[in-house]
Structures are given as C-alpha cells and as structure tokens.
Amino acid sequence: MDVSHLLGPLNDAQRQAVTAPLAPTLVLAGAGSGKTRVLTHRVAWLVQVENVSPHGILAVTFTNKAAGEMRSRIEAQLAMPSAPLWIGTFHGIAHRLLRMHWREAGLPQGFSILDAEDQQRLVKRLIRGQGLDEARWVPREVTWFINAQKDEGLRPKHLKDDGDPTRRQMIKLYEAYEDACRRNGVVDFAELLLRSHELWHDVPGLVDHYRARFGHVLVDEFQDTNTIQYAWMKSLVGSTSIPFVVGDDDQSIYRWRGARVENLQQFRRDFHGVQLFRLEQNYRSTGTILAAANAIIANNSGRIGKKLWTDGGKGEPIRLYRAYNERDEAEFVVNRIRDWSSRGGNRRDTAILYRSNAQSRVFEEYLLAARVPYRVYGGLRFFERQEIKDALAYLRLIANRDDDQSFERVVNLPTRGIGARTLEVLRAHARANSISLWNSCAACAEELGARATAALQAFLALIERLDVDTRDLPLHEQVDHVIQASGLVGHYQKDKADKGEARLENLDELVSAARGFEPEDGDMSPLMAFLSHAVLESGEGQAEAWEDCVQMMTLHSAKGLEFPVVFLCGLEDGLFPHQRSIMDVQGLEEERRLCYVGTTRAMRHLYVTYAEQRRMHGVDSYGAPSRFLAEIPAELVEEVRPRVQVSRPTYSPPQRSSPSQSRGTQQRFTDDSPGALRLGQRVRHQKFGDGVVLSVEGQGANARIQVNFERQGTKWLMMGYANLQPV
C-alpha cells in the first residue's frame, strides 16, 4: 500500500508517532511542533493501514473550532466524509450520549441546556427563595461553587461541611439547584460530562457497548483535562480500548479553571506499557526564541521533559527594553510597531501580550493617539468593560442626575432590593410627565410601597453624599472614592469566580487613568472632561476583524496563536509572575508555563519589556524585574536603550553657584547631574545599610527621601544629612 501521502509530509518524530504500534500512546508535543497534524494523520493511518473502521474511532478536543479543523483535515486525508467518526469536544460528545440515552440518564427526552446566563438566573431565584441576602450569597460565587464541584465529579451527597456554616449553606444551595434542574428538565454544561460519566457506572453494559464500538480514543490538548474529563476518558477506554493522547505539560495554563497538568503523568501510571513520543522540532520560531523558552521552562520541576529545536536558523536576539514607567513602555511598543509598519510589515502580524487585562488601557491610549488601529482579542476595550461602565455610570449620575441610562445601570448595583416592578413604575411616571427617573422617585412613593421607597431614598442619598464628599477632591481621588463608597469594590470582591480579580484590577486601572488624565478643555470640570474622554475612547479605535490592525490580548488568550512580531510586556515580579502566585510553588510554575507560552508565540521577533515604576491599584509601585528575565541566558538578549534617558533622578546634590544664582530657584533634576539618585536605585547608609529609593518629597538639600532598607525597613530621611551613597 502506498502511504506516501500520509508519511511524506512528516518529520521522523511525527512519523514514529503516527505509525506507533496499537498500544496506549502519549505524544508530548511542544509548541509549534505539528501536534494537530500528527493526530489527524494517526486517524488516517488507523483507517487506511490498520483497517480500523471509521465507526470505531472517537476523537476529542476542547473547542468547536479545533474539532472543526480536525474534521476537515481528516476528510482531506481520507478523501471521504468524516461522519462515521465521532469528532467533537468533551461536552459535545457527552451531549450526544445523553440525547441517545436520555431515559437511562434519568432525563426527559427533550431536555434543555442552560447557558451561563440562564444558570445564574436560576441560582439567583433559589437564593431569593431561601430568603438569603444576595449581597452575602452572590449568585456568581454560588454558580462557581456548583460548577467546580461538578468538574471534580462531586454531587451534594459527596460533600461535607466540616463544621463550616458558609460551606454548609453552599451545599444546601447546590442541593436546591439540583432539585430545580430535575423538576425543570434542564442540565448545565458541567452536568453534561458528569451525567454521562455516571452513565458508564450506573447502567450495566452501556460502557461495555461503547468500549466495543470505540476501540480507539484520541484526545488532543490532554494537559487541559480536568478531573471529570480524565475520569470520563479513563472509564470509556477501560482495559480494551486503545488511548492515543497528545499534550504538552509545558503549556498547561488553566489550573484556575480546573485543568490538571498531573493528568499527563497519571496517564502513564493508569495505562500499562504507555509509548512515549516527543515532538521537539519547532516550525514556528527562531533558534534564539526557542533557546530562551527552553531555558525558562527548565526551571519547572516534575516535567516529563523535552527540548524544542529548529533547523530554521538562529535569528535575531531577543530585545529587552527597560522602561521608566508604563507610559514609556507603551510609547516604545507603539513606536516599534510604527517602524515595522513603515518598512512594509503588516500590523496584523504584531501582537501585544500582557498578564492582566488592566494593562491594555495604556496601550490602547497610545495606539489611539498614534492612529494605529488595533483589536483586543478575546475581550473588550477598556472603557467597554462591565465594571468600568458601572463605575462611570456612578460618576455620570453624580455629574448629571437626569442621566436615565446611568440611573438604571447602578440603581440596584450592588443589589438594594430595587426590582423590575419598581423600575417599571418609575419609567411609566417619567414618560407620562416628561421627567427623569431621578425626579420620578419622590412622586411614586405611594404606588411603590414603603420598602421600595426606602430603598430608592437610600440610593438617592448615596448619590448626593458621593457628590458632596468628592466635590473638592482631585479627579483620581473622586474616582477612587466613588468606586469604594458605592460598594462596587465590595461587590466584585465577593465574586470568587475567575473574573472577580480581573474586574478589581480594571477598577484600580480606572483610578490610574484618572490620575494621569490631562483635560484639553479648560472650560469643563476635570470630571466632565474625563467622562467625555471615556465615551470618545470607547466609541472609536478598535478595528474591524478584517482590517490590518495590531492584536492585543492576555497571555491566556494567546495560546494556540502565532505572530511574526511579539511584545511580551510587564515582566515585573508581582505582575508577571502574578503576586498571588509568587509564594505558591504550583502557582509559580504555572506562571512560568504562561511565560513559556508567551515566548513561543513569537515567530521572528520577540521584544520583552518591564517598567522600573508602574502605577498599579491607583498608586505608583517600584517592582523588581521578573525572575523569568533572569532565566533567559544573557547571550540571547540585546538590551534596547531608550533614545532619551527617561529614568529621572529623585535628587541631585546642589551645584556650587553664587547666592544670587541659587536664591529663589529650585534644584533642577537632570539625568546628567553628578551624583544623581534615581527612583528604584540601590543606595547605602552608614547606619542603616543597603536599601532602595522609593520616593522623594521636596527639593534640594531639604528634600525628604524614602528608602526601603533591607535590615531596617522603610525610613524617611532628610537628604541634606543622609549622606546616601549609590551602590
């Protein structure tokens, strides 16, 4: 049989994996090594060479897009429709099983599937039905708890409260949720897998039937499987079917949503005689980029181990830019993109990658100013994000009580017991009398009743109080106070799901945006100017999908993508790796895998940047360069120097001058001043030892300087007497 069409396009390692004996197989596939090609060619090999019936093959992946790509490639290889094969996502195949075996699963034949919004709405009704306060029992948090238990394969009966009253109530809500779903004949996404897994165990002979049918089970992106997905696969395979799994333990970056990188190792323990193949030849990146990625990921423990390589040449060094602050960082990136474009490069070939969504704002600002079109991949522009619009609505209502849109958005956020009926009464009265919702509140008291009226009056009083309390504050303090006092921070702090922390970071970034905002129109108040600026920025700038534009995204969103030019930004300890992961071994290793993923997105040019000073959470911070930068061999890196030195000193010793020259003048801080001290600079004090400069107040010899000493902690010193020496 001529199999050249199957094996010809493959390298040696890919060919070995595709033609492997019929036994449990693990293919460890590095970034850009052609894992999808191997998986699809394996299916074709099974059908055309091993004479496996297409009806006997099940292939599983994680996204509908990936499943569609897999299906089209297999059809091209086999020159026949892929319909006889089962190809789909875990949830898609589980859904198919439940539709076929609805009676055995204890479901009505026409059961419905709840989407995320429907699920949360149901949870909200249950919370109210039990007389619980939504401010204390946040629907998103309860939903997250339920889904997390299902992903672990746990029903309410499997859970113990361990004497914790909060957990006890969560379990009760989970029980009530299950009862409601049963009565209504609905399932959620997590239920699809859990219910179909239970089918294997609860219905005698069913799993044997599918094991006999699907002699070959292939799974892509195996490092992203969670507990229930692994258990589902293991139950289906049993001891008779043959699993073929493809994954990369160095690209497991979804621990926060239940993925278990340990499943790769567990697979080798659970199945006898597992064959291991490594795909290490990379077809995406230059040798330098791969060497950096290999060096970074080598610091993780417990890896199965592989080393990416390419025969495509060494390429250019990695460019490292040390910015003074986040604005300098953004300006550098945008200027490099403009240079790339002016030389004939496509903007769509450039990507700005960052750890946190909040980092996008400054880049958006500079791209807009430079008239460079961009798209935020897999997310919203900064001023279009829910939590930002919530905060701006409060600010707009303070500035204009008649803003009905803003009124409706925040009147019950956080929840105050102001429901849909109350709002409908207010709307009807406002329409009938041609007045705003705000002015309708007092007139509708009798119709609404005492409880609703009290809740409305409390809201009106809150807005009035926020107005009075912030009227004389600087803009950034206005914004910060409103975010805090309105309850938005507390509201999002209760959100234990994955978006809660990101929303809080975005609110902090809004404060930073206000601090750095400079109104162009002196006739407007700073608040009104800022609100107008937010509207204008949210209404333009983001390009359409078909336009030639810069790609912006988080590192998590970048997985699976590739770009000729990549800017990996914000590499500072506390930002990347994230602060919450630094003291957690597993968390830090996942952050390092995230850095590995980001690095391997670059095909030809990789820029890495960090800032000596960064405004985070509304205040300036001085972070150390990311530990991941130190893990890149120095010979692979070329430091890019700024055209103009922007790292200004905090203090320069007074220069000798005549009394007439110095009287009434302020000491100028210039970069070429002899003995100048800079923010973030290491200094030595005769008594306190070594430390780092954090801040300065005042000018000249009377300036006060703040230094964080290694042994003595943070101290304020008079510059004229401190006698600090640069280290």
LUMMIDO-411105 format. One record per residue (C-alpha): residue number from 1; x, y, z. Coordinates in steps of 0.02 Angstrom, whole numbers, plus 50000, padded with zeros to 5 digits. Example, Ala and Ser with C-alpha at 12.3 -4.5 7.8 and 13.67 -1.06 7.14 Angstrom:
- seq,x,y,z
- 1,50615,49775,50390
- 2,50684,49947,50357
END
This chain:
- seq,x,y,z
- 1,50000,50000,50000
- 2,50062,50172,49954
- 3,50063,50277,50112
- 4,50174,50416,50049
- 5,50031,50541,50060
- 6,50018,50501,50246
- 7,50202,50495,50293
- 8,50283,50608,50164
- 9,50239,50775,50247
- 10,50300,50714,50418
- 11,50469,50727,50504
- 12,50547,50575,50586
- 13,50472,50603,50759
- 14,50299,50636,50688
- 15,50312,50482,50578
- 16,50356,50373,50728
- 17,50205,50436,50825
- 18,50085,50415,50679
- 19,50142,50236,50643
- 20,50159,50182,50826
- 21,50101,50005,50872
- 22,49922,49988,50932
- 23,49952,50021,51116
- 24,49920,50163,51240
- 25,50018,50312,51174
- 26,50067,50482,51241
- 27,50133,50610,51117
- 28,50221,50752,51206
- 29,50205,50890,51078
- 30,50298,51052,51101
- 31,50236,51222,51042
- 32,50232,51235,50853
- 33,50282,51054,50828
- 34,50133,50998,50724
- 35,50027,50905,50852
- 36,49864,50925,50757
- 37,49946,50855,50602
- 38,50004,50703,50699
- 39,49833,50671,50773
- 40,49741,50684,50607
- 41,49871,50579,50515
- 42,49855,50449,50653
- 43,49669,50435,50619
- 44,49702,50414,50432
- 45,49837,50284,50471
- 46,49717,50184,50578
- 47,49586,50181,50441
- 48,49695,50153,50288
- 49,49837,50046,50356
- 50,49772,49964,50515
- 51,49600,49934,50436
- 52,49507,50010,50582
- 53,49327,50052,50542
- 54,49291,50240,50549
- 55,49144,50192,50661
- 56,49270,50130,50789
- 57,49362,50296,50813
- 58,49321,50434,50936
- 59,49423,50596,50934
- 60,49404,50728,51070
- 61,49468,50905,51085
- 62,49423,51062,51183
- 63,49345,51188,51065
- 64,49220,51179,50924
- 65,49345,51271,50813
- 66,49479,51140,50845
- 67,49354,50999,50817
- 68,49303,51078,50651
- 69,49484,51093,50596
- 70,49517,50913,50646
- 71,49364,50854,50548
- 72,49412,50946,50389
- 73,49592,50883,50394
- 74,49536,50703,50420
- 75,49414,50716,50275
- 76,49555,50780,50165
- 77,49667,50635,50217
- 78,49535,50500,50196
- 79,49451,50577,50043
- 80,49283,50534,50122
- 81,49157,50615,50240
- 82,49205,50609,50424
- 83,49027,50574,50481
- 84,49060,50393,50536
- 85,49191,50453,50658
- 86,49140,50536,50820
- 87,49237,50700,50825
- 88,49196,50838,50947
- 89,49227,50923,51112
- 90,49208,50834,51279
- 91,49044,50924,51309
- 92,48982,50897,51132
- 93,49009,50709,51137
- 94,48935,50697,51313
- 95,48782,50790,51249
- 96,48767,50668,51105
- 97,48772,50521,51226
- 98,48638,50596,51338
- 99,48523,50628,51189
- 100,48541,50446,51139
- 101,48519,50379,51316
- 102,48406,50507,51396
- 103,48297,50377,51479
- 104,48446,50287,51559
- 105,48515,50455,51616
- 106,48352,50499,51702
- 107,48317,50646,51588
- 108,48163,50696,51487
- 109,48183,50664,51302
- 110,48178,50849,51260
- 111,48291,50910,51400
- 112,48362,51086,51380
- 113,48537,51151,51412
- 114,48561,51303,51522
- 115,48686,51431,51461
- 116,48790,51528,51587
- 117,48664,51670,51599
- 118,48516,51551,51623
- 119,48611,51455,51756
- 120,48649,51612,51854
- 121,48470,51671,51841
- 122,48410,51505,51914
- 123,48536,51516,52056
- 124,48477,51693,52093
- 125,48296,51633,52108
- 126,48350,51495,52227
- 127,48445,51617,52337
- 128,48292,51729,52349
- 129,48180,51578,52377
- 130,48281,51530,52530
- 131,48269,51707,52599
- 132,48455,51739,52582
- 133,48537,51907,52554
- 134,48610,51919,52378
- 135,48745,52035,52442
- 136,48804,51894,52556
- 137,48766,51748,52440
- 138,48823,51814,52272
- 139,48745,51715,52127
- 140,48908,51711,52029
- 141,49000,51640,52178
- 142,48868,51506,52208
- 143,48868,51460,52024
- 144,49058,51446,52026
- 145,49048,51330,52178
- 146,48921,51216,52094
- 147,49018,51202,51932
- 148,49182,51173,52025
- 149,49106,51025,52119
- 150,49038,50950,51959
- 151,49208,50968,51875
- 152,49277,50863,52016
- 153,49139,50733,51993
- 154,49054,50776,52158
- 155,48867,50780,52198
- 156,48799,50864,52356
- 157,48793,50694,52443
- 158,48982,50679,52421
- 159,49017,50844,52510
- 160,49046,50877,52695
- 161,49032,51047,52777
- 162,49168,51009,52908
- 163,49077,51124,53029
- 164,49091,51274,52913
- 165,48921,51363,52906
- 166,48962,51450,52741
- 167,49006,51287,52657
- 168,48851,51207,52735
- 169,48741,51338,52653
- 170,48831,51317,52487
- 171,48794,51131,52491
- 172,48611,51167,52528
- 173,48603,51284,52379
- 174,48686,51150,52272
- 175,48551,51026,52328
- 176,48414,51151,52289
- 177,48491,51185,52120
- 178,48495,51001,52077
- 179,48313,50983,52128
- 180,48263,51132,52021
- 181,48356,51065,51869
- 182,48273,50896,51891
- 183,48099,50973,51903
- 184,48128,51085,51752
- 185,48210,50951,51645
- 186,48368,51053,51614
- 187,48556,51024,51626
- 188,48703,51143,51629
- 189,48868,51121,51537
- 190,48958,51043,51685
- 191,48813,50922,51707
- 192,48836,50853,51531
- 193,49002,50772,51573
- 194,48958,50722,51749
- 195,48793,50642,51697
- 196,48871,50549,51550
- 197,49013,50486,51661
- 198,48885,50421,51785
- 199,48803,50327,51640
- 200,48960,50221,51623
- 201,48943,50164,51803
- 202,48756,50164,51834
- 203,48693,50074,51679
- 204,48756,49895,51665
- 205,48827,49850,51497
- 206,48823,50027,51424
- 207,49007,50064,51445
- 208,49049,49890,51378
- 209,48948,49931,51223
- 210,49045,50091,51189
- 211,49212,50010,51229
- 212,49173,49878,51099
- 213,49124,50011,50974
- 214,49264,50136,51004
- 215,49422,50033,51001
- 216,49525,50191,50977
- 217,49503,50351,51079
- 218,49610,50500,51032
- 219,49620,50656,51142
- 220,49700,50823,51096
- 221,49763,50956,51220
- 222,49771,50824,51355
- 223,49860,50940,51477
- 224,49699,51041,51491
- 225,49590,50898,51552
- 226,49510,50917,51723
- 227,49462,50782,51847
- 228,49294,50734,51771
- 229,49360,50737,51591
- 230,49503,50621,51635
- 231,49387,50505,51731
- 232,49265,50505,51584
- 233,49402,50459,51461
- 234,49475,50326,51576
- 235,49305,50245,51602
- 236,49270,50240,51416
- 237,49438,50165,51372
- 238,49441,50035,51512
- 239,49560,49891,51478
- 240,49505,49854,51300
- 241,49510,50015,51200
- 242,49672,50099,51148
- 243,49701,50281,51200
- 244,49809,50399,51098
- 245,49832,50566,51185
- 246,49926,50722,51132
- 247,49977,50859,51251
- 248,50113,50971,51319
- 249,50143,50984,51506
- 250,50238,51147,51473
- 251,50080,51230,51405
- 252,49961,51188,51546
- 253,49898,51361,51597
- 254,49719,51334,51653
- 255,49738,51270,51831
- 256,49623,51411,51888
- 257,49479,51330,51793
- 258,49514,51152,51848
- 259,49643,51088,51722
- 260,49765,50962,51797
- 261,49936,50950,51717
- 262,49961,50798,51829
- 263,49844,50700,51714
- 264,49989,50676,51592
- 265,50089,50585,51724
- 266,49932,50498,51788
- 267,49900,50430,51613
- 268,50070,50343,51616
- 269,50028,50264,51783
- 270,49849,50211,51741
- 271,49885,50127,51574
- 272,50008,49985,51556
- 273,50151,49998,51432
- 274,50122,50178,51376
- 275,50227,50226,51224
- 276,50304,50400,51238
- 277,50346,50505,51086
- 278,50417,50681,51091
- 279,50386,50810,50956
- 280,50526,50934,50982
- 281,50558,51008,50810
- 282,50475,51178,50804
- 283,50415,51252,50639
- 284,50366,51422,50708
- 285,50506,51513,50798
- 286,50689,51555,50777
- 287,50826,51462,50869
- 288,50854,51607,50988
- 289,50672,51616,51039
- 290,50667,51428,51068
- 291,50828,51431,51169
- 292,50751,51564,51282
- 293,50590,51464,51302
- 294,50687,51306,51342
- 295,50791,51398,51472
- 296,50638,51471,51558
- 297,50537,51312,51568
- 298,50686,51208,51626
- 299,50662,51289,51798
- 300,50499,51195,51824
- 301,50504,51030,51918
- 302,50407,50871,51879
- 303,50412,50893,51690
- 304,50413,50741,51578
- 305,50543,50838,51482
- 306,50578,50894,51304
- 307,50684,51024,51216
- 308,50622,51122,51067
- 309,50737,51150,50918
- 310,50727,51212,50741
- 311,50828,51198,50582
- 312,50767,51369,50529
- 313,50917,51467,50593
- 314,50964,51565,50749
- 315,50875,51728,50705
- 316,50889,51895,50793
- 317,50921,51918,50979
- 318,50777,51949,51098
- 319,50759,52136,51127
- 320,50740,52190,51309
- 321,50675,52364,51348
- 322,50684,52435,51524
- 323,50553,52571,51532
- 324,50541,52706,51663
- 325,50354,52680,51682
- 326,50204,52601,51596
- 327,50182,52753,51481
- 328,50361,52743,51423
- 329,50334,52557,51394
- 330,50179,52589,51288
- 331,50266,52726,51189
- 332,50412,52611,51150
- 333,50297,52470,51091
- 334,50191,52584,50982
- 335,50345,52665,50904
- 336,50417,52494,50861
- 337,50252,52443,50782
- 338,50250,52602,50678
- 339,50429,52568,50622
- 340,50379,52391,50573
- 341,50229,52456,50475
- 342,50331,52592,50389
- 343,50451,52458,50325
- 344,50307,52367,50241
- 345,50258,52248,50382
- 346,50076,52209,50416
- 347,50005,52271,50580
- 348,49907,52108,50597
- 349,50075,52020,50615
- 350,50111,52110,50779
- 351,50042,52060,50948
- 352,50049,52145,51118
- 353,50036,52015,51256
- 354,50007,52054,51440
- 355,49969,51962,51601
- 356,49821,52064,51659
- 357,49678,52140,51559
- 358,49702,52303,51652
- 359,49868,52330,51563
- 360,49779,52355,51398
- 361,49720,52532,51441
- 362,49885,52623,51421
- 363,49925,52531,51259
- 364,49752,52574,51192
- 365,49781,52757,51237
- 366,49946,52766,51144
- 367,49884,52669,50994
- 368,49736,52786,50980
- 369,49848,52938,50993
- 370,49960,52869,50856
- 371,49808,52825,50748
- 372,49862,52642,50742
- 373,49711,52526,50726
- 374,49703,52382,50849
- 375,49590,52243,50912
- 376,49576,52171,51086
- 377,49572,51985,51053
- 378,49450,51885,51158
- 379,49397,52034,51261
- 380,49326,52209,51267
- 381,49413,52375,51253
- 382,49449,52451,51422
- 383,49308,52578,51430
- 384,49183,52448,51368
- 385,49211,52326,51511
- 386,49066,52296,51628
- 387,49147,52354,51788
- 388,49216,52512,51705
- 389,49044,52556,51636
- 390,48972,52527,51810
- 391,49096,52649,51890
- 392,49073,52777,51752
- 393,48883,52766,51773
- 394,48901,52818,51956
- 395,49014,52962,51906
- 396,48894,53017,51768
- 397,48749,53015,51889
- 398,48846,53125,52009
- 399,48878,53246,51868
- 400,48701,53235,51796
- 401,48554,53170,51899
- 402,48445,53162,51743
- 403,48553,53030,51657
- 404,48423,52891,51647
- 405,48541,52764,51570
- 406,48665,52781,51712
- 407,48523,52780,51840
- 408,48456,52614,51776
- 409,48628,52536,51768
- 410,48675,52565,51950
- 411,48512,52591,52046
- 412,48519,52409,52101
- 413,48707,52380,52088
- 414,48756,52317,52212
- 415,48585,52243,52247
- 416,48474,52353,52356
- 417,48305,52270,52335
- 418,48253,52381,52190
- 419,48174,52262,52066
- 420,48100,52265,51892
- 421,47925,52317,51951
- 422,47993,52469,52041
- 423,48088,52523,51886
- 424,47936,52498,51775
- 425,47832,52612,51888
- 426,47969,52744,51880
- 427,47982,52730,51691
- 428,47793,52747,51666
- 429,47786,52902,51777
- 430,47939,52978,51692
- 431,47863,52953,51519
- 432,47694,53021,51570
- 433,47768,53179,51645
- 434,47920,53203,51532
- 435,48041,53199,51679
- 436,48192,53095,51725
- 437,48189,52934,51827
- 438,48280,53027,51967
- 439,48139,53155,51981
- 440,48008,53017,51972
- 441,48068,52936,52132
- 442,47984,53057,52252
- 443,47820,53061,52157
- 444,47798,52871,52154
- 445,47814,52836,52340
- 446,47631,52791,52369
- 447,47622,52674,52220
- 448,47784,52585,52262
- 449,47758,52548,52444
- 450,47867,52578,52595
- 451,48004,52451,52562
- 452,48040,52501,52383
- 453,48029,52685,52426
- 454,48153,52665,52568
- 455,48274,52575,52454
- 456,48259,52713,52322
- 457,48282,52850,52451
- 458,48439,52764,52515
- 459,48507,52760,52337
- 460,48468,52944,52307
- 461,48551,52989,52472
- 462,48705,52888,52422
- 463,48724,52985,52259
- 464,48701,53153,52348
- 465,48829,53103,52479
- 466,48954,53047,52347
- 467,48932,53215,52259
- 468,48963,53315,52418
- 469,49109,53207,52477
- 470,49203,53214,52311
- 471,49165,53390,52252
- 472,49332,53465,52306
- 473,49442,53313,52280
- 474,49568,53289,52139
- 475,49498,53187,51995
- 476,49584,53023,52037
- 477,49528,53036,52218
- 478,49350,53070,52159
- 479,49352,52912,52054
- 480,49431,52808,52192
- 481,49308,52868,52324
- 482,49157,52834,52214
- 483,49217,52658,52171
- 484,49242,52618,52354
- 485,49093,52707,52433
- 486,48968,52649,52301
- 487,49001,52469,52351
- 488,49072,52415,52182
- 489,49235,52354,52257
- 490,49146,52254,52390
- 491,49027,52187,52258
- 492,49166,52120,52148
- 493,49271,52059,52295
- 494,49132,51935,52330
- 495,49148,51864,52156
- 496,49258,51712,52183
- 497,49249,51661,52002
- 498,49394,51693,51886
- 499,49332,51865,51829
- 500,49318,51944,52001
- 501,49501,51983,52023
- 502,49518,52047,51844
- 503,49371,52166,51871
- 504,49452,52237,52028
- 505,49615,52262,51934
- 506,49521,52356,51799
- 507,49438,52469,51929
- 508,49611,52508,52000
- 509,49670,52548,51825
- 510,49525,52670,51805
- 511,49593,52765,51955
- 512,49764,52765,51873
- 513,49687,52829,51712
- 514,49605,52972,51807
- 515,49769,53015,51894
- 516,49860,53031,51728
- 517,49718,53120,51638
- 518,49753,53296,51573
- 519,49598,53390,51513
- 520,49616,53484,51349
- 521,49464,53594,51376
- 522,49485,53714,51522
- 523,49301,53761,51518
- 524,49247,53588,51579
- 525,49270,53518,51753
- 526,49401,53379,51763
- 527,49263,53252,51798
- 528,49157,53303,51648
- 529,49311,53306,51536
- 530,49361,53132,51595
- 531,49186,53063,51566
- 532,49185,53137,51391
- 533,49357,53063,51359
- 534,49295,52890,51412
- 535,49148,52900,51291
- 536,49257,52954,51146
- 537,49387,52819,51178
- 538,49256,52682,51193
- 539,49174,52735,51031
- 540,49323,52726,50914
- 541,49492,52649,50887
- 542,49458,52463,50883
- 543,49471,52399,50707
- 544,49356,52277,50621
- 545,49408,52096,50613
- 546,49455,52109,50429
- 547,49566,52264,50449
- 548,49755,52265,50458
- 549,49773,52301,50643
- 550,49880,52266,50796
- 551,49824,52117,50900
- 552,49810,52141,51089
- 553,49773,52002,51211
- 554,49810,51921,51377
- 555,49936,51780,51381
- 556,49795,51656,51414
- 557,49705,51712,51257
- 558,49864,51696,51153
- 559,49880,51507,51173
- 560,49871,51421,51004
- 561,49911,51580,50906
- 562,50071,51640,50824
- 563,50136,51808,50762
- 564,50294,51864,50672
- 565,50319,52004,50799
- 566,50275,51987,50984
- 567,50289,52113,51125
- 568,50286,52024,51293
- 569,50253,52165,51415
- 570,50250,52198,51601
- 571,50382,52073,51658
- 572,50395,52126,51839
- 573,50382,52020,51995
- 574,50208,52045,52066
- 575,50134,52074,51895
- 576,50211,51931,51798
- 577,50228,51817,51891
- 578,50069,51874,51974
- 579,50080,51923,52158
- 580,49961,51786,52215
- 581,50070,51651,52136
- 582,50243,51702,52196
- 583,50232,51609,52363
- 584,50139,51459,52291
- 585,50252,51330,52209
- 586,50118,51263,52092
- 587,50056,51437,52052
- 588,50231,51499,52012
- 589,50263,51352,51897
- 590,50101,51387,51804
- 591,50155,51569,51785
- 592,50318,51507,51711
- 593,50222,51396,51589
- 594,50123,51552,51543
- 595,50287,51642,51506
- 596,50340,51493,51401
- 597,50177,51504,51304
- 598,50200,51690,51276
- 599,50380,51670,51218
- 600,50336,51533,51094
- 601,50201,51640,51011
- 602,50341,51738,50925
- 603,50399,51680,50755
- 604,50537,51803,50708
- 605,50548,51950,50828
- 606,50522,51948,51015
- 607,50525,52104,51125
- 608,50513,52090,51314
- 609,50481,52244,51419
- 610,50470,52293,51601
- 611,50447,52456,51694
- 612,50550,52521,51839
- 613,50396,52611,51902
- 614,50215,52563,51868
- 615,50053,52638,51926
- 616,49952,52492,51994
- 617,49796,52495,52101
- 618,49797,52684,52083
- 619,49969,52710,52161
- 620,50149,52706,52100
- 621,50246,52547,52135
- 622,50428,52503,52107
- 623,50443,52321,52062
- 624,50593,52214,52026
- 625,50617,52141,51852
- 626,50528,51974,51833
- 627,50628,51822,51888
- 628,50586,51749,51718
- 629,50700,51878,51636
- 630,50847,51815,51739
- 631,50812,51639,51675
- 632,50848,51689,51494
- 633,51034,51667,51451
- 634,51117,51837,51433
- 635,51191,51794,51264
- 636,51016,51781,51190
- 637,50966,51956,51243
- 638,51006,52128,51173
- 639,50955,52272,51285
- 640,50873,52413,51190
- 641,50922,52583,51256
- 642,50797,52725,51254
- 643,50836,52866,51136
- 644,50813,52986,51280
- 645,50853,52938,51459
- 646,50687,52941,51548
- 647,50737,52868,51715
- 648,50744,53034,51805
- 649,50837,53052,51971
- 650,50742,53089,52129
- 651,50878,53202,52195
- 652,51032,53292,52132
- 653,51155,53372,52253
- 654,51153,53562,52239
- 655,51284,53631,52121
- 656,51402,53767,52177
- 657,51336,53936,52124
- 658,51330,54114,52183
- 659,51198,54163,52310
- 660,51112,54269,52179
- 661,51100,54119,52062
- 662,51032,53998,52190
- 663,50915,54115,52285
- 664,50734,54085,52240
- 665,50769,53945,52117
- 666,50730,53760,52128
- 667,50856,53622,52102
- 668,50834,53552,51925
- 669,50833,53363,51913
- 670,50933,53316,51759
- 671,50994,53146,51706
- 672,51172,53202,51686
- 673,51183,53282,51858
- 674,51333,53213,51951
- 675,51283,53102,52096
- 676,51100,53096,52048
- 677,50992,52967,52135
- 678,50853,52880,52039
- 679,50691,52800,52089
- 680,50724,52617,52118
- 681,50911,52644,52140
- 682,51008,52546,52272
- 683,51094,52656,52400
- 684,51197,52634,52559
- 685,51176,52724,52725
- 686,51314,52724,52856
- 687,51196,52667,52995
- 688,51050,52578,52908
- 689,51146,52485,52773
- 690,51086,52450,52595
- 691,50914,52496,52528
- 692,50811,52551,52378
- 693,50748,52728,52342
- 694,50557,52729,52342
- 695,50502,52910,52342
- 696,50554,53092,52369
- 697,50466,53248,52432
- 698,50531,53424,52413
- 699,50683,53495,52327
- 700,50869,53515,52357
- 701,50951,53482,52523
- 702,50784,53499,52615
- 703,50707,53356,52518
- 704,50640,53205,52612
- 705,50684,53039,52533
- 706,50601,52871,52569
- 707,50715,52718,52568
- 708,50669,52536,52598
- 709,50819,52465,52693
- 710,50849,52277,52690
- 711,50875,52263,52879
- 712,50787,52416,52950
- 713,50632,52429,52841
- 714,50563,52589,52762
- 715,50627,52758,52828
- 716,50610,52941,52781
- 717,50774,53038,52784
- 718,50825,53220,52760
- 719,50927,53222,52602
- 720,51049,53355,52665
- 721,51101,53244,52813
- 722,51076,53066,52748
- 723,51239,53054,52651
- 724,51170,52914,52543
- 725,51293,52832,52427
- 726,51244,52743,52265
- 727,51283,52556,52268
END
